[in-house]
Structures are given as structure tokens and as C-alpha cells.
Amino acid sequence: MSAERPRARATVQVDDAHVKVTEWRFSPGAATGYHRHEMDYVVVPMTSGSLLLKGPDGEATANLTAGQSYARNAGVEHDVINANEYDFVFVEVEIKNEERK
């Protein structure tokens, strides 16, 4: 059995009726833990580098560039792991949609 990974640190910056904005900070090898996104979201990388994504269909590497955002729909399931030898940071903006409730 492999050792437990350190956890990424989540700091909620905004949580109102419309959005939830969270800064995620990863030390080298740190992970979010396996989770499912319940809301559509946008990720804004603050650091350039690679993240390892472990999902139901296997593993993939995401190469991100600081300032180049991307969006995903609700339902994504994965663990996100910092594959770099340095700290990695991104900001996640979750879009609250009252119609889903």
C-alpha cells in the first residue's frame, strides 16, 4: 500500500448566492482527494506546470499555463495531484445554478 499523499490546501475567497471561489495550493505531490464536481466550474491557473488527474477512466496529465483558464461541466470526478517539484496554485470558480437544486 502506498503512503498517503499530503492534502492540497483550499482557501475559500468568495461564497455567495452566485459563485464559490476557492484558491487551491499544492505542495509537491499534494492531492485534492477524489471528488465529484457538483457545479460547473472554471479553473484559473496561477502557476504553470503539470497536474496528474486520476479519474474513473484512468490517469491523465494536464499541462497548465498561468493565466490560461479552462471550464468544465458539473459531474467531473477525479483526484488532482501536483506532479511538479514545486508548489502549484490555481483558483477555482464554481458556478451556482439554483435550477439544479
ROPAPA-645941 format. One line per field, with one value per residue (C-alpha): x, y, z; residue number from 0; chain; residue in one letter. Coordinates in steps of 0.1 Angstrom, whole numbers, plus 2048, in hexadecimal, padded with zeros to 3 digits. Each point is the difference from the previous one (the first is absolute). Layout:
% residues N
x <- [X/...]
y <- [Y/...]
z <- [Z/...]
torvex <- [NUM/...]
senu <- [A/...]
doke <- [A/...]
***
This chain:
% residues 101
x <- [800/80E/804/7E4/806/801/7E0/7FD/7F5/7DF/7F8/7DD/802/7DC/7E1/7DF/7E0/810/824/819/824/81B/826/811/824/813/822/814/7EC/7E2/7DD/7DC/7F3/7E7/7E0/7E3/7F9/7DB/802/80D/822/81D/824/819/824/817/81E/80C/806/7F1/7E4/7F9/7DB/7F4/7DC/7E8/810/824/81B/808/818/7F4/81A/7F4/80D/7FD/7E3/7F1/7DE/7EA/7DC/7F0/7DC/7F3/805/825/80F/826/81D/817/825/81D/819/819/81F/7F3/7E0/7E2/7E3/7DF/7DF/7E0/7DF/7E1/7E0/7E2/7E1/7E0/7ED/815/7F3]
y <- [800/823/81B/81A/820/822/813/81F/81F/810/824/80C/824/806/7EB/812/7F8/800/7F2/7EF/80B/7EA/803/7DE/7FD/7E0/7F7/7E8/7DF/80E/7F6/80C/7DD/7EF/815/808/823/808/822/80C/810/815/7FA/81D/7F3/818/7EA/7EE/7DB/7DD/7F0/7DB/7F8/7DE/7F9/7E3/7FB/800/81A/81F/81D/823/81A/822/823/81C/817/7E8/7F6/7E2/7F6/7DF/7F5/7F1/7DB/7FD/7E7/7FF/804/81D/7FC/818/7EE/81C/804/822/80E/803/819/804/812/7ED/813/7EA/80D/7FC/7F8/801/7EB/7E1/800]
z <- [800/7F7/819/804/7EB/811/7FB/7EA/814/7F6/80A/7F8/7F5/7F6/807/7F7/7EF/7DD/803/816/7FB/80F/7FE/7FF/80B/7FB/80D/7EA/7FF/812/7F6/803/808/7E9/7FB/7E9/7F4/808/7ED/7DF/806/7F2/809/7FF/803/813/7FA/7E0/803/7FF/815/801/7FD/80D/7F6/7F9/7DD/80C/802/7EB/802/7FD/7F6/80C/7F9/818/7F6/7E6/80E/7F7/809/807/806/821/804/7FB/819/807/818/7F7/809/7FC/7E9/803/817/80B/80F/7E8/804/7EE/807/7FA/7FA/805/7EF/816/7EC/815/7E6/809/824]
torvex <- [0/1/2/3/4/5/6/7/8/9/10/11/12/13/14/15/16/17/18/19/20/21/22/23/24/25/26/27/28/29/30/31/32/33/34/35/36/37/38/39/40/41/42/43/44/45/46/47/48/49/50/51/52/53/54/55/56/57/58/59/60/61/62/63/64/65/66/67/68/69/70/71/72/73/74/75/76/77/78/79/80/81/82/83/84/85/86/87/88/89/90/91/92/93/94/95/96/97/98/99/100]
senu <- [A/A/A/A/A/A/A/A/A/A/A/A/A/A/A/A/A/A/A/A/A/A/A/A/A/A/A/A/A/A/A/A/A/A/A/A/A/A/A/A/A/A/A/A/A/A/A/A/A/A/A/A/A/A/A/A/A/A/A/A/A/A/A/A/A/A/A/A/A/A/A/A/A/A/A/A/A/A/A/A/A/A/A/A/A/A/A/A/A/A/A/A/A/A/A/A/A/A/A/A/A]
doke <- [M/S/A/E/R/P/R/A/R/A/T/V/Q/V/D/D/A/H/V/K/V/T/E/W/R/F/S/P/G/A/A/T/G/Y/H/R/H/E/M/D/Y/V/V/V/P/M/T/S/G/S/L/L/L/K/G/P/D/G/E/A/T/A/N/L/T/A/G/Q/S/Y/A/R/N/A/G/V/E/H/D/V/I/N/A/N/E/Y/D/F/V/F/V/E/V/E/I/K/N/E/E/R/K]
***
